[in-house]
Amino acid sequence: MSQQLTGETTELLQAMIRNACVNDGTPDSGKEIRNADLLTTFLEGSGLDIQRFESHPGRASVVARIEGSDPNAPKLCLMGHTDVVPVSPEGWDNDPFGGELINGEVWGRGAIDMLNLTSSMAVAFRHLADSGFTPTGDLIYFGVADEEAGGTWGAEWMFEHHSDVIDADYVLTELGGWSSVDHHGHRKITINVGEKGIAWRKLRVRGTPGHGSMPWGSDNALVKAAEAVRRLASFRPATQITDIWRGQVDAMHISEEEKAVLLDPQQVWDALDAMPVEAARGCHALTHTTISPNVIHPVESQKTNVIPDVVDLVVDIRTLPGTTEDEVIAMITEALGDLAPHVEIGEAEQQAEGTQSSIETPLWDVISHQTQIAYPGAELLPGLVVGGTDARFYRQRGRIGYGAGLFSPSIDMATFGNRFHGHNERIDVESLGLATDFWLGVCQELLG
């Protein structure tokens, strides 16, 4: 592990954290232009082709390219987003935008999601350019805005307006690279090959208006909505046992009897009930379509003394790959039961099918080989992202996309998950060095 490159990655990550590109989902938030400026300054000077794209005032993405020697050879894109989610500073032990290095860890919002990888990719990319690396196919660095709000001003906008600049046969991005050791002492490193779909829905609950002073027997839309929320939250969709889930269970540090229960659709719910909630959340999301009613509001300004006749719910639904829109509607209807006639299921607020890439690719083989350098004997474990990433925009176009990286043994799945969007987000310097070397090795082996 190069100490110089590790130091460069650490310093670049600290600067990106301090730029505080907070994306709250509104068009004028994010201000990723600050990190776009930083990355442009960092990358320029090596003879690189660097382009800037501003989809909306302040929402800038950066693309750099090392031209390949063979126009017909496969292209590789290293894609890292530059925005971060909002933060509640009172829950932190240190400044969430201080980027401080404390006891070998860089603290700050985005340290895990995903400025650590965005910075390590940039350092590896610049090092390759400085060393005169000539790839067979194009090597692209894509520092993209707006991932945290669905990519409207980032990857989606880029594919709609400048697809030729960012398109590639292979893309590597976030959510992968942590490891675990099974009962037999074998290390498994998770590389995510797919992600769940998004099917956010607005549900309009109908009632009858009246005066709030006479609620007896009223047809109160808010009361109905409350019951709809309860039913949606407690609904249990069918369990789906996939090959990815089988692999994840096989790698768990549990008994063979416990593994058998987790692979039995008739017993999974009982197993989840018996687990610590932190572990159960991930297991549940990997085996089910999830339905989370998260927002409730009246259609118009609602007075306290008026029984509401219309209330809207917004429900976050995440679907396993292969789940259809009709199946989503059927699940909502089943969950609502006899309330269904009182609820209008609106058009999707956000809609994207689940995506998954094959592991029968040269890139998968290269990743497998490169992980051996840091972890001899380690086995790659295909995983599924239960949220969303910008990789889906590539997979939807038939490209191969993996959520990759490489972390130190101190960053296992539980540690990663607890820090992701959480208080006291931080990353150890050892992981930054491992990731930088990993990107270098992958690029040189795949495109060298």
Backbone torsions as a table, in degrees:
resi	resn	phi	psi	omega
1	MET	NA	123.0	-178.4
2	SER	-74.4	121.3	178.9
3	GLN	-66.6	-34.6	179.7
4	GLN	-64.4	-47.5	-178.7
5	LEU	-68.9	-35.4	176.1
6	THR	-62.2	-41.8	177.8
7	GLY	-63.6	-40.4	178.9
8	GLU	-64.5	-42.2	179.0
9	THR	-63.6	-42.7	179.6
10	THR	-60.0	-47.1	-177.9
11	GLU	-66.8	-39.7	179.5
12	LEU	-67.2	-41.3	176.9
13	LEU	-60.5	-44.4	179.6
14	GLN	-59.0	-42.9	-179.5
15	ALA	-66.5	-38.6	179.6
16	MET	-66.7	-40.3	177.0
17	ILE	-60.5	-44.7	-176.8
18	ARG	-65.7	-21.3	177.9
19	ASN	-72.3	-15.5	171.7
20	ALA	48.9	57.9	179.4
21	CYS	-84.0	73.7	-172.3
22	VAL	-84.2	121.9	-177.8
23	ASN	-106.0	108.7	179.1
24	ASP	-98.1	8.6	178.2
25	GLY	96.0	-10.2	177.4
26	THR	-88.9	150.7	-174.3
27	PRO	-58.4	-32.9	-174.9
28	ASP	-91.5	3.7	177.2
29	SER	-86.9	-168.8	177.8
30	GLY	84.4	-64.5	-177.4
31	LYS	48.4	44.4	-179.1
32	GLU	-65.1	-8.2	177.3
33	ILE	-58.3	-27.2	178.5
34	ARG	-65.3	-45.6	177.5
35	ASN	-74.6	-28.0	174.9
36	ALA	-64.2	-42.5	176.6
37	ASP	-61.7	-44.5	-178.8
38	LEU	-61.5	-47.0	-178.5
39	LEU	-67.1	-37.1	178.0
40	THR	-62.0	-46.0	178.4
41	THR	-62.0	-40.8	-178.6
42	PHE	-66.2	-40.2	-173.1
43	LEU	-85.8	-28.3	-176.0
44	GLU	-70.5	157.1	-179.3
45	GLY	102.6	-7.8	179.1
46	SER	-107.6	16.0	-179.5
47	GLY	74.8	18.2	-178.0
48	LEU	-79.6	150.7	170.7
49	ASP	-84.9	107.0	-176.7
50	ILE	-117.0	129.1	178.9
51	GLN	-125.2	147.1	178.2
52	ARG	-117.5	141.1	-179.5
53	PHE	-135.2	122.3	-178.9
54	GLU	-112.3	104.6	-176.2
55	SER	-76.5	-25.4	-177.3
56	HIS	-156.5	148.7	-178.3
57	PRO	-49.1	120.0	179.4
58	GLY	89.7	-9.3	-177.1
59	ARG	-104.6	83.0	-174.1
60	ALA	-108.4	142.9	172.5
61	SER	-119.2	156.1	-177.9
62	VAL	-122.2	136.4	175.4
63	VAL	-128.7	126.1	174.6
64	ALA	-121.5	153.0	-173.1
65	ARG	-143.8	137.0	166.4
66	ILE	-108.8	112.7	-175.2
67	GLU	-63.9	138.3	177.7
68	GLY	-83.8	160.5	179.8
69	SER	-82.1	-18.7	-177.0
70	ASP	-125.1	109.8	-177.8
71	PRO	-63.3	-15.6	-179.8
72	ASN	-96.8	-3.3	-178.7
73	ALA	-78.7	153.5	179.0
74	PRO	-60.8	144.8	178.5
75	LYS	-102.5	147.3	178.6
76	LEU	-122.4	132.5	176.5
77	CYS	-115.2	128.0	169.5
78	LEU	-97.5	111.7	-172.6
79	MET	-116.4	122.0	175.9
80	GLY	-132.3	135.3	-180.0
81	HIS	-85.8	155.5	-171.9
82	THR	-110.9	-4.0	179.6
83	ASP	-97.6	162.9	178.8
84	VAL	-134.9	162.6	179.4
85	VAL	-82.9	161.3	177.6
86	PRO	-62.1	166.3	-174.0
87	VAL	-139.3	150.7	172.1
88	SER	-105.8	97.2	-172.5
89	PRO	-57.3	-30.3	-177.2
90	GLU	-64.8	-17.5	179.1
91	GLY	-88.8	-0.3	-174.7
92	TRP	-102.2	150.4	174.1
93	ASP	-85.5	-19.9	179.2
94	ASN	-138.3	166.6	-177.9
95	ASP	-57.9	118.8	-178.3
96	PRO	-66.1	-14.7	177.5
97	PHE	-121.6	22.8	178.5
98	GLY	-84.2	-25.0	-177.9
99	GLY	58.7	33.7	-175.1
100	GLU	-76.3	146.6	174.1
101	LEU	-98.8	108.9	-174.5
102	ILE	-127.4	117.5	178.0
103	ASN	51.9	44.1	175.4
104	GLY	79.9	11.7	179.7
105	GLU	-128.4	139.9	174.1
106	VAL	-91.9	122.8	-177.6
107	TRP	-98.6	142.3	171.3
108	GLY	148.2	158.3	177.6
109	ARG	-63.0	126.5	-177.9
110	GLY	99.2	-6.5	-178.6
111	ALA	-60.0	-36.5	175.9
112	ILE	-96.6	-41.5	-174.0
113	ASP	-117.8	102.7	-28.9
114	MET	-123.3	33.9	-174.9
115	LEU	-62.5	-23.5	175.3
116	ASN	-60.0	-44.5	180.0
117	LEU	-76.9	-37.8	178.4
118	THR	-59.5	-41.2	179.9
119	SER	-74.0	-42.0	-179.7
120	SER	-66.5	-35.5	174.6
121	MET	-61.7	-43.2	-179.1
122	ALA	-64.0	-42.1	-179.9
123	VAL	-65.0	-44.6	178.6
124	ALA	-63.2	-42.2	-179.0
125	PHE	-62.5	-45.8	-179.6
126	ARG	-66.4	-38.0	179.0
127	HIS	-62.7	-41.5	177.5
128	LEU	-62.5	-42.1	178.6
129	ALA	-64.4	-43.8	-179.2
130	ASP	-64.4	-31.2	-177.4
131	SER	-85.4	0.3	178.0
132	GLY	80.2	20.4	-179.3
133	PHE	-61.0	128.0	175.8
134	THR	-116.0	103.8	-178.8
135	PRO	-75.2	159.6	174.8
136	THR	-69.9	-50.2	174.2
137	GLY	-106.5	164.7	-178.3
138	ASP	-58.1	140.1	171.2
139	LEU	-110.9	122.3	-173.3
140	ILE	-117.0	135.6	170.1
141	TYR	-109.7	127.3	-174.4
142	PHE	-126.4	102.2	174.3
143	GLY	-93.8	101.5	-163.4
144	VAL	-107.7	143.3	177.3
145	ALA	-85.6	162.9	162.8
146	ASP	64.1	24.2	175.7
147	GLU	-65.1	-35.0	-173.5
148	GLU	-70.0	-12.2	177.9
149	ALA	-120.9	25.5	173.1
150	GLY	99.1	-4.0	174.3
151	GLY	86.2	9.8	-177.7
152	THR	-55.1	-44.3	-178.6
153	TRP	-99.7	9.7	-178.1
154	GLY	-123.5	-106.9	-173.8
155	ALA	-62.6	-41.0	179.6
156	GLU	-62.7	-45.9	179.5
157	TRP	-63.5	-40.3	-179.5
158	MET	-64.3	-42.4	179.1
159	PHE	-67.8	-31.1	178.7
160	GLU	-73.7	-30.6	-172.5
161	HIS	-115.0	-26.3	-175.3
162	HIS	-143.9	47.9	-174.6
163	SER	-61.3	-32.4	-177.7
164	ASP	-65.4	-23.1	-177.0
165	VAL	-78.5	-34.8	-172.6
166	ILE	-111.5	-10.5	-176.1
167	ASP	-65.6	143.5	-179.7
168	ALA	-156.3	159.1	178.0
169	ASP	-71.5	-34.0	-178.8
170	TYR	-128.8	142.5	173.7
171	VAL	-134.3	136.6	174.6
172	LEU	-116.9	131.0	-179.0
173	THR	-148.2	-153.7	-167.4
174	GLU	-79.0	168.8	172.3
175	LEU	75.5	74.5	174.0
176	GLY	174.1	159.5	174.3
177	GLY	113.9	-7.8	174.4
178	TRP	-80.6	163.6	-174.9
179	SER	-137.1	166.0	177.4
180	SER	-146.9	160.3	179.4
181	VAL	-118.0	127.2	-177.0
182	ASP	-84.7	-175.1	-176.9
183	HIS	-58.7	-27.8	-175.6
184	HIS	-93.2	5.0	179.6
185	GLY	83.2	11.8	-179.6
186	HIS	-89.3	130.8	179.0
187	ARG	-86.5	131.5	177.3
188	LYS	-116.8	129.6	179.9
189	ILE	-111.5	120.8	-177.0
190	THR	-81.6	124.4	170.7
191	ILE	-119.6	118.3	-175.3
192	ASN	-79.5	129.1	-175.5
193	VAL	-108.6	-4.6	-179.4
194	GLY	-160.7	179.3	178.0
195	GLU	-151.5	155.5	179.4
196	LYS	-70.3	158.4	177.3
197	GLY	-84.2	167.9	179.3
198	ILE	-116.6	131.8	177.5
199	ALA	-142.0	60.2	179.4
200	TRP	-66.3	133.6	-175.7
201	ARG	-129.4	141.9	170.1
202	LYS	-97.7	126.6	178.4
203	LEU	-112.4	123.3	-179.8
204	ARG	-100.8	116.8	-178.4
205	VAL	-97.9	127.6	-176.7
206	ARG	-102.9	145.9	174.2
207	GLY	-146.0	-156.0	179.3
208	THR	-129.1	129.1	-177.6
209	PRO	-70.6	156.8	177.6
210	GLY	-171.3	-180.0	-179.1
211	HIS	-84.8	134.8	-177.0
212	GLY	-66.2	-13.5	-179.9
213	SER	-81.3	-10.4	-179.2
214	MET	-130.5	71.7	-173.5
215	PRO	-82.1	-10.5	-174.7
216	TRP	-57.2	124.1	176.8
217	GLY	69.8	13.7	-176.0
218	SER	-73.5	158.1	177.8
219	ASP	-100.4	72.6	-170.8
220	ASN	-84.9	116.0	-178.0
221	ALA	-63.0	-32.3	-179.6
222	LEU	-68.8	-39.5	177.4
223	VAL	-64.3	-42.6	176.3
224	LYS	-61.8	-42.1	-179.3
225	ALA	-62.2	-39.0	178.7
226	ALA	-61.6	-42.0	177.7
227	GLU	-68.2	-36.6	176.9
228	ALA	-62.5	-41.8	177.5
229	VAL	-60.4	-44.6	179.9
230	ARG	-60.9	-44.1	-178.4
231	ARG	-67.6	-41.0	179.4
232	LEU	-64.6	-41.6	-177.4
233	ALA	-68.9	-30.0	-177.3
234	SER	-96.2	-2.1	-177.2
235	PHE	-66.9	141.4	-179.5
236	ARG	-117.0	95.8	177.5
237	PRO	-65.9	165.2	179.8
238	ALA	-62.6	142.5	177.7
239	THR	-78.3	136.6	177.3
240	GLN	-118.8	117.5	178.8
241	ILE	-96.6	107.5	-176.6
242	THR	-105.2	168.5	176.5
243	ASP	-62.0	-37.2	178.3
244	ILE	-62.8	-43.0	179.5
245	TRP	-64.6	-39.8	178.1
246	ARG	-59.4	-41.8	178.5
247	GLY	-65.7	-40.1	178.7
248	GLN	-63.7	-42.7	179.9
249	VAL	-65.2	-40.9	-179.6
250	ASP	-59.3	-31.1	-177.9
251	ALA	-85.5	-7.3	-177.0
252	MET	-71.5	146.9	-179.5
253	HIS	-88.1	64.3	-178.9
254	ILE	-137.0	171.1	-177.6
255	SER	-72.6	162.9	178.3
256	GLU	-63.9	-33.4	178.0
257	GLU	-65.2	-42.3	178.8
258	GLU	-66.5	-37.1	176.9
259	LYS	-63.0	-41.6	-179.4
260	ALA	-61.4	-38.2	178.3
261	VAL	-64.4	-42.0	-178.2
262	LEU	-69.7	-16.5	178.8
263	LEU	-100.8	4.0	179.5
264	ASP	-104.6	111.0	-177.7
265	PRO	-56.5	-25.2	-178.6
266	GLN	-79.6	-14.9	-175.0
267	GLN	-117.3	-7.2	-173.7
268	VAL	-59.1	-43.2	-176.5
269	TRP	-62.9	-39.4	177.4
270	ASP	-64.8	-38.6	178.5
271	ALA	-64.7	-41.1	179.0
272	LEU	-63.2	-41.1	179.5
273	ASP	-61.6	-30.2	-176.8
274	ALA	-86.8	-11.7	-176.7
275	MET	-83.1	157.6	164.7
276	PRO	-58.7	140.2	-171.8
277	VAL	-59.6	-33.7	-178.8
278	GLU	-62.5	-40.4	179.2
279	ALA	-75.3	-38.0	-176.4
280	ALA	-64.7	-34.7	-178.0
281	ARG	-57.4	-48.8	-179.2
282	GLY	-66.8	-42.0	-179.8
283	CYS	-63.4	-41.7	178.5
284	HIS	-62.4	-45.5	-176.7
285	ALA	-66.6	-29.4	-179.4
286	LEU	-78.6	-12.6	-174.8
287	THR	-120.7	2.5	-175.8
288	HIS	-146.8	152.9	159.2
289	THR	-67.7	132.8	-178.1
290	THR	-107.0	142.6	-179.1
291	ILE	-127.3	114.9	-176.9
292	SER	-127.5	104.5	177.7
293	PRO	-75.7	110.2	-168.4
294	ASN	-114.5	-18.6	-176.2
295	VAL	-135.4	136.8	175.0
296	ILE	-137.3	134.3	178.0
297	HIS	-160.5	153.7	175.2
298	PRO	-73.2	158.3	-180.0
299	VAL	-67.7	-41.1	177.8
300	GLU	-128.2	179.1	179.0
301	SER	-55.7	128.0	-174.3
302	GLN	-109.6	123.3	177.7
303	LYS	-84.3	148.6	-178.0
304	THR	-63.2	-30.2	-175.4
305	ASN	-95.0	14.8	178.7
306	VAL	-118.4	124.1	174.5
307	ILE	-69.5	122.1	-173.6
308	PRO	-71.7	142.6	176.8
309	ASP	-104.4	-12.0	179.2
310	VAL	-142.3	130.0	174.6
311	VAL	-137.7	137.6	178.6
312	ASP	-105.7	136.9	170.4
313	LEU	-111.3	141.6	171.2
314	VAL	-116.7	124.5	-170.6
315	VAL	-116.8	127.8	176.8
316	ASP	-87.6	110.8	-179.9
317	ILE	-116.6	129.1	178.3
318	ARG	-119.7	125.7	-172.1
319	THR	-109.3	143.1	172.9
320	LEU	-70.8	150.0	178.1
321	PRO	-51.8	134.1	-179.7
322	GLY	98.9	-11.3	179.2
323	THR	-75.6	131.7	-176.7
324	THR	-93.6	165.4	177.2
325	GLU	-63.4	-40.0	178.3
326	ASP	-61.2	-37.2	178.6
327	GLU	-67.2	-35.5	176.6
328	VAL	-63.6	-46.5	179.2
329	ILE	-61.0	-40.9	-179.6
330	ALA	-64.0	-38.3	179.3
331	MET	-66.3	-43.6	178.5
332	ILE	-60.6	-45.9	-178.9
333	THR	-62.3	-43.0	178.7
334	GLU	-64.0	-41.2	-179.0
335	ALA	-64.2	-39.1	-177.5
336	LEU	-72.8	-28.5	178.9
337	GLY	61.2	-128.6	-176.3
338	ASP	-73.3	-4.2	173.6
339	LEU	-82.7	-14.6	-174.0
340	ALA	-53.8	-39.9	179.3
341	PRO	-64.7	-17.9	-179.1
342	HIS	-95.4	4.0	-174.2
343	VAL	-125.5	127.1	175.1
344	GLU	-95.4	124.2	178.3
345	ILE	-90.7	110.2	-175.8
346	GLY	-81.3	-179.3	176.4
347	GLU	-65.5	157.2	-178.6
348	ALA	-64.6	132.9	174.2
349	GLU	-72.4	-42.7	169.3
350	GLN	-136.3	139.5	-175.4
351	GLN	-141.7	123.1	174.1
352	ALA	-155.1	130.3	179.2
353	GLU	-71.0	151.6	173.0
354	GLY	-62.7	146.5	-177.4
355	THR	-129.1	152.6	179.9
356	GLN	-154.3	136.2	179.4
357	SER	-103.7	150.8	176.4
358	SER	-70.0	152.6	172.6
359	ILE	-99.7	1.8	177.4
360	GLU	-86.9	65.4	-176.5
361	THR	-138.4	155.8	174.1
362	PRO	-59.4	-35.1	-179.2
363	LEU	-64.1	-41.5	178.4
364	TRP	-60.8	-41.5	179.2
365	ASP	-63.9	-39.8	179.0
366	VAL	-65.7	-44.2	178.7
367	ILE	-60.6	-42.9	179.0
368	SER	-59.0	-42.8	-179.6
369	HIS	-68.3	-41.4	-176.5
370	GLN	-69.3	-29.4	177.1
371	THR	-68.4	-23.5	-179.9
372	GLN	-66.1	-24.9	-177.8
373	ILE	-65.5	-42.8	178.8
374	ALA	-86.9	-34.4	-175.3
375	TYR	-131.1	81.0	-179.9
376	PRO	-57.1	132.3	178.2
377	GLY	86.1	-3.1	-178.4
378	ALA	-69.3	149.0	179.9
379	GLU	-113.8	136.9	176.9
380	LEU	-76.1	139.3	-179.5
381	LEU	-121.3	111.4	178.4
382	PRO	-62.5	134.9	-179.5
383	GLY	-127.8	172.5	-179.1
384	LEU	-128.1	127.5	176.4
385	VAL	-77.9	125.5	-177.6
386	VAL	-86.3	-12.3	172.4
387	GLY	-99.0	-138.1	-179.7
388	GLY	-137.3	148.3	174.3
389	THR	-136.0	171.7	178.5
390	ASP	-75.2	-6.0	177.6
391	ALA	-60.7	-26.5	-176.6
392	ARG	-62.6	-30.9	-179.7
393	PHE	-66.1	-27.8	175.1
394	TYR	-80.8	-45.9	-178.8
395	ARG	-62.6	-35.5	178.5
396	GLN	-61.3	-20.7	179.4
397	ARG	-101.5	14.1	175.9
398	GLY	84.2	10.1	179.7
399	ARG	-87.5	164.0	178.1
400	ILE	-93.4	124.8	179.7
401	GLY	-131.0	129.5	178.0
402	TYR	-124.7	143.2	169.1
403	GLY	-91.9	107.7	-168.7
404	ALA	-127.8	-167.5	-177.1
405	GLY	135.6	-172.9	176.2
406	LEU	-155.2	127.5	-177.9
407	PHE	-119.0	162.1	175.8
408	SER	-71.4	165.1	179.5
409	PRO	-60.6	-19.6	-179.2
410	SER	-73.1	-16.8	179.6
411	ILE	-102.9	86.3	173.4
412	ASP	-91.4	-177.9	-175.2
413	MET	-61.1	-40.7	-177.8
414	ALA	-65.8	-44.0	179.0
415	THR	-63.4	-45.3	178.6
416	PHE	-58.1	-48.6	-177.2
417	GLY	-64.1	-38.7	-178.5
418	ASN	-68.6	-31.4	-178.6
419	ARG	-87.2	-20.6	-177.2
420	PHE	-67.1	113.9	-178.0
421	HIS	65.3	11.7	-175.1
422	GLY	-103.8	-178.2	173.3
423	HIS	-68.5	155.6	173.2
424	ASN	54.8	40.5	177.6
425	GLU	-65.0	133.6	-178.3
426	ARG	-163.3	162.1	-179.5
427	ILE	-139.7	141.3	-179.5
428	ASP	-82.1	149.9	-176.5
429	VAL	-63.5	-33.7	177.9
430	GLU	-57.5	-42.0	178.6
431	SER	-63.7	-37.6	179.0
432	LEU	-62.3	-41.9	178.1
433	GLY	-67.9	-41.3	178.0
434	LEU	-61.1	-43.1	-179.1
435	ALA	-65.1	-43.0	-179.4
436	THR	-61.0	-46.8	177.9
437	ASP	-64.1	-35.5	179.8
438	PHE	-62.3	-47.5	179.6
439	TRP	-61.9	-41.4	178.5
440	LEU	-59.2	-47.6	-177.9
441	GLY	-64.4	-42.4	-179.8
442	VAL	-62.9	-46.7	-178.5
443	CYS	-63.3	-43.5	-177.1
444	GLN	-68.9	-38.5	-178.5
445	GLU	-75.1	-40.7	-177.0
446	LEU	-74.8	-39.3	-171.9
447	LEU	-112.0	-3.1	-174.8
448	GLY	-78.2	NA	NA
